Amino acid sequence: MRANGLVAAFFVPAGAEKPLPAVIVLGGSEGGVGGDTARSIAQHGFATLALAYFRAPGLPDELGNIPLEYFDTAINWLKEQPAVDANRIGAFGISTGGEAALLIASRNPTIRAVVAGAPSNVVWQGIGKASAPGGAASFSLGGKSVSFLPYDHSKSFTTVYDLYIRSFAKRDAYPDAAIPVEKINGGILLICGEDDRLWPSCPMSDEVIARLKEKKFQSRVQLLRYSNAGHGAVGEPYTPDDPTAKDELGGTQGGNVAARTDGWPKAIAFLSEVLNQKR
């Protein structure tokens, strides 16, 4: 689907006879449209928009200063579709997509439910050219980087995980980088693997929960933590012998399989319950 500058794939369940709840699906640092997760969610009675925001034709090649206005355009496009109930829209994001989902929902009240897998509680510095010292945020507003947590370049690079861990340790010096999750107009489900070896998604999820409690957030909040699971703990269930269930991003094969087997239906149920609540 290409409209209004968007690059996406739009899925509607066959035979849908009335406007459906809708979910914007956001991938991570791999970029592109993807679509498998959006297709799977649509099979449970949702209209879904798998939205690329970089590394796709006509979009930036790298994750840096992605305009938040782009996501507003996507939300407005989705609201105009006959198959979509404009009052029941949620977001589902994994990794950087989880960061984006929380950030987008914090500034656009149309989003009434957020599922953020392996997420971040802060806006991070971007990837690629944006990741250099003095670089840019992953996201921008009004043509300028939003407040972000920069990478700690004080030591030589060893692993991506090490870079995130030592950078995250300096978050208190950048309080404005924290995503104002308390402004989200609906329920929030966080999912993380305790052995995430890409970035500290469980500690960052804990900070989301702590901020929501501090701000006396009134909507539904849930955190699913999985031991022996890594960055791949979130998404459609693996088959038990899927070799990608065990990779360099943490967790054991059994732990990642168990996490997805348990978490996926809970994520679908969460979206259904929250988006179908009368308000």
C-alpha positions as CSV (number, residue, x, y, z in Angstrom):
1,M,0.0,0.0,0.0
2,R,1.3,3.5,-0.9
3,A,-0.7,6.5,0.0
4,N,0.1,9.9,1.3
5,G,3.8,9.0,1.4
6,L,3.2,5.9,3.5
7,V,4.8,2.5,2.7
8,A,2.8,-0.3,4.3
9,A,0.8,-3.5,3.9
10,F,-2.9,-3.5,4.9
11,F,-4.7,-6.6,6.0
12,V,-8.4,-7.1,6.5
13,P,-9.9,-10.5,7.4
14,A,-11.9,-12.1,4.6
15,G,-15.7,-11.7,5.0
16,A,-15.5,-8.8,7.4
17,E,-19.0,-7.2,7.4
18,K,-18.6,-4.3,9.9
19,P,-15.8,-1.9,10.9
20,L,-13.1,-3.7,12.9
21,P,-10.7,-2.8,15.6
22,A,-7.4,-2.0,13.9
23,V,-3.7,-2.4,14.9
24,I,-0.7,-0.6,13.5
25,V,2.3,-3.0,13.5
26,L,5.8,-1.7,13.7
27,G,9.0,-3.8,13.2
28,G,12.4,-3.1,14.7
29,S,15.8,-2.1,13.6
30,E,15.6,-4.4,10.5
31,G,13.4,-1.9,8.9
32,G,11.1,-2.5,5.9
33,V,7.4,-3.4,5.8
34,G,7.6,-7.0,7.0
35,G,4.0,-8.1,7.3
36,D,4.0,-11.6,8.8
37,T,3.1,-10.4,12.3
38,A,0.4,-8.0,10.9
39,R,-1.0,-10.9,8.8
40,S,-1.1,-13.1,11.9
41,I,-2.9,-10.5,14.0
42,A,-5.4,-9.9,11.3
43,Q,-6.4,-13.6,11.4
44,H,-7.8,-12.9,14.9
45,G,-10.4,-10.3,13.7
46,F,-8.4,-7.1,13.3
47,A,-7.6,-4.8,10.4
48,T,-3.8,-4.4,10.5
49,L,-1.4,-2.0,9.0
50,A,2.2,-3.2,8.7
51,L,3.9,0.1,8.5
52,A,7.5,0.6,7.3
53,Y,9.2,3.7,8.6
54,F,12.7,3.3,7.2
55,R,14.6,1.0,4.8
56,A,11.9,0.9,2.2
57,P,11.5,2.6,-1.2
58,G,10.9,6.4,-0.7
59,L,11.8,6.2,3.0
60,P,15.0,6.9,4.9
61,D,17.7,4.2,4.5
62,E,18.6,4.3,8.2
63,L,17.0,4.8,11.5
64,G,17.6,8.4,12.3
65,N,15.2,11.4,12.7
66,I,12.2,9.5,11.5
67,P,9.4,12.1,11.6
68,L,6.7,11.4,14.2
69,E,4.4,13.2,11.8
70,Y,4.7,10.2,9.5
71,F,3.0,8.0,12.1
72,D,0.2,10.6,12.5
73,T,-0.4,10.3,8.7
74,A,-0.6,6.5,9.0
75,I,-3.1,6.8,11.9
76,N,-5.2,9.3,10.0
77,W,-5.2,7.1,6.9
78,L,-6.3,4.1,8.9
79,K,-9.1,6.0,10.5
80,E,-10.5,6.8,7.0
81,Q,-10.7,3.1,5.9
82,P,-14.3,1.7,5.7
83,A,-13.1,-1.6,7.3
84,V,-11.8,0.2,10.4
85,D,-13.6,1.5,13.5
86,A,-11.7,4.8,14.0
87,N,-12.4,4.6,17.8
88,R,-10.7,1.3,18.2
89,I,-7.1,1.6,17.1
90,G,-4.0,0.1,18.8
91,A,-0.3,-0.4,18.2
92,F,1.9,-3.5,18.3
93,G,5.7,-3.0,18.1
94,I,8.7,-5.1,18.8
95,S,12.2,-3.8,19.8
96,T,12.6,-0.4,18.2
97,G,9.0,-0.8,17.1
98,G,8.1,-1.2,20.7
99,E,9.9,2.0,21.5
100,A,8.1,3.7,18.6
101,A,4.7,2.3,19.6
102,L,5.0,3.7,23.2
103,L,6.3,7.1,21.9
104,I,3.6,7.4,19.2
105,A,0.8,6.5,21.6
106,S,2.1,9.0,24.2
107,R,1.4,11.8,21.8
108,N,-1.6,10.6,19.8
109,P,-4.7,9.8,21.8
110,T,-6.2,7.8,18.9
111,I,-4.1,4.9,20.1
112,R,-6.1,3.1,22.8
113,A,-4.0,0.0,23.3
114,V,-0.2,-0.7,23.0
115,V,1.6,-4.0,22.9
116,A,5.3,-3.3,23.2
117,G,7.6,-6.3,22.9
118,A,11.3,-6.1,24.0
119,P,10.7,-2.3,24.3
120,S,12.5,0.7,25.5
121,N,11.4,3.3,28.1
122,V,13.5,6.0,26.4
123,V,14.0,7.4,23.0
124,W,17.4,6.2,21.8
125,Q,20.0,7.7,19.5
126,G,19.6,6.4,16.0
127,I,21.4,3.8,14.0
128,G,23.8,4.3,11.2
129,K,25.0,7.8,10.5
130,A,22.8,9.0,13.4
131,S,24.8,6.8,15.9
132,A,28.0,8.8,15.7
133,P,29.0,11.0,18.6
134,G,26.8,14.1,18.5
135,G,24.4,12.3,16.2
136,A,20.6,12.3,16.0
137,A,17.7,10.7,17.7
138,S,15.8,7.8,16.2
139,F,12.8,10.1,15.9
140,S,12.1,13.7,15.1
141,L,9.3,16.2,15.5
142,G,9.0,19.4,13.5
143,G,12.3,18.5,11.7
144,K,14.3,18.3,14.9
145,S,15.5,15.3,17.0
146,V,13.3,14.7,20.0
147,S,15.1,14.4,23.3
148,F,17.1,11.1,23.4
149,L,19.6,9.0,25.3
150,P,22.9,9.1,23.4
151,Y,25.3,6.2,23.1
152,D,28.3,6.2,25.4
153,H,31.3,6.3,23.2
154,S,33.8,6.7,26.0
155,K,35.0,3.1,25.6
156,S,35.9,1.0,22.5
157,F,33.0,-0.9,20.9
158,T,32.7,-4.6,21.8
159,T,29.1,-5.6,21.3
160,V,25.8,-3.9,20.7
161,Y,24.5,-5.1,24.1
162,D,27.5,-3.7,25.9
163,L,26.9,-0.3,24.2
164,Y,23.3,-0.3,25.3
165,I,24.0,-1.4,28.8
166,R,26.7,1.3,29.5
167,S,24.6,3.9,27.8
168,F,21.5,3.0,29.7
169,A,23.5,3.4,33.0
170,K,23.7,7.2,32.2
171,R,19.9,7.7,31.6
172,D,19.5,9.8,34.7
173,A,21.6,12.5,33.0
174,Y,19.0,12.7,30.2
175,P,15.6,12.7,31.9
176,D,13.8,14.2,28.9
177,A,14.7,11.1,26.9
178,A,12.2,9.1,28.9
179,I,9.0,8.4,27.0
180,P,6.0,10.0,28.7
181,V,4.0,6.8,28.8
182,E,1.6,8.2,31.3
183,K,0.0,10.2,28.5
184,I,-1.1,7.0,26.6
185,N,-4.8,7.0,26.2
186,G,-5.4,3.3,26.9
187,G,-4.0,0.0,28.1
188,I,-0.3,-1.1,27.9
189,L,1.1,-4.6,27.6
190,L,4.9,-5.0,27.8
191,I,6.6,-8.3,27.0
192,C,10.3,-9.0,27.6
193,G,12.9,-11.8,27.8
194,E,15.1,-11.7,30.9
195,D,18.1,-12.9,28.9
196,D,17.7,-10.3,26.1
197,R,21.2,-9.8,24.6
198,L,20.4,-7.0,22.3
199,W,19.4,-4.4,24.8
200,P,18.1,-4.5,28.4
201,S,14.4,-4.8,27.5
202,C,13.3,-6.1,30.9
203,P,15.0,-3.3,33.0
204,M,13.5,-0.8,30.5
205,S,10.1,-2.4,30.9
206,D,10.4,-2.2,34.6
207,E,11.1,1.5,34.3
208,V,7.9,2.0,32.2
209,I,6.0,0.3,35.0
210,A,7.7,2.4,37.7
211,R,6.9,5.6,35.8
212,L,3.2,4.6,35.3
213,K,2.9,3.9,39.0
214,E,4.6,7.2,39.9
215,K,2.2,9.1,37.6
216,K,-0.8,7.2,38.9
217,F,-1.7,5.9,35.5
218,Q,-5.3,4.7,35.5
219,S,-5.6,2.4,32.5
220,R,-4.7,-1.3,32.4
221,V,-1.0,-2.2,32.6
222,Q,0.5,-5.7,32.3
223,L,4.1,-6.9,32.1
224,L,5.0,-10.4,30.9
225,R,8.6,-11.4,31.8
226,Y,10.1,-14.6,30.6
227,S,13.2,-16.3,32.0
228,N,15.5,-18.2,29.6
229,A,14.2,-16.0,26.8
230,G,15.9,-13.3,24.9
231,H,15.2,-10.6,22.4
232,G,13.2,-13.1,20.3
233,A,10.7,-13.7,23.1
234,V,8.0,-11.8,21.3
235,G,5.9,-12.7,18.3
236,E,4.0,-15.5,16.7
237,P,4.9,-18.9,18.3
238,Y,7.9,-20.8,17.0
239,T,7.6,-24.4,16.0
240,P,9.5,-26.5,18.6
241,D,12.4,-27.3,16.2
242,D,12.7,-23.8,14.6
243,P,16.5,-23.1,14.6
244,T,15.9,-19.3,14.9
245,A,14.4,-19.8,18.4
246,K,18.0,-19.9,19.7
247,D,20.3,-17.1,18.4
248,E,22.8,-14.6,19.4
249,L,20.1,-12.3,20.9
250,G,19.7,-14.4,24.0
251,G,17.7,-17.1,25.6
252,T,17.6,-20.9,25.1
253,Q,15.6,-22.5,22.3
254,G,13.2,-23.9,24.8
255,G,12.9,-20.6,26.7
256,N,12.1,-18.6,23.5
257,V,9.6,-21.2,22.3
258,A,7.9,-21.2,25.7
259,A,7.8,-17.4,25.8
260,R,6.1,-17.0,22.5
261,T,3.8,-19.9,23.1
262,D,2.5,-18.2,26.3
263,G,2.8,-14.6,25.3
264,W,1.3,-14.5,21.8
265,P,-2.3,-15.5,22.7
266,K,-2.1,-13.2,25.7
267,A,-1.1,-10.3,23.4
268,I,-4.0,-11.0,21.1
269,A,-6.4,-11.3,24.0
270,F,-5.1,-8.0,25.4
271,L,-5.7,-6.2,22.2
272,S,-9.2,-7.7,21.8
273,E,-10.2,-6.9,25.4
274,V,-8.9,-3.4,25.5
275,L,-10.1,-2.3,22.0
276,N,-13.5,-3.8,22.5
277,Q,-14.1,-2.1,25.8
278,K,-16.9,0.6,25.7
279,R,-15.6,4.1,26.6
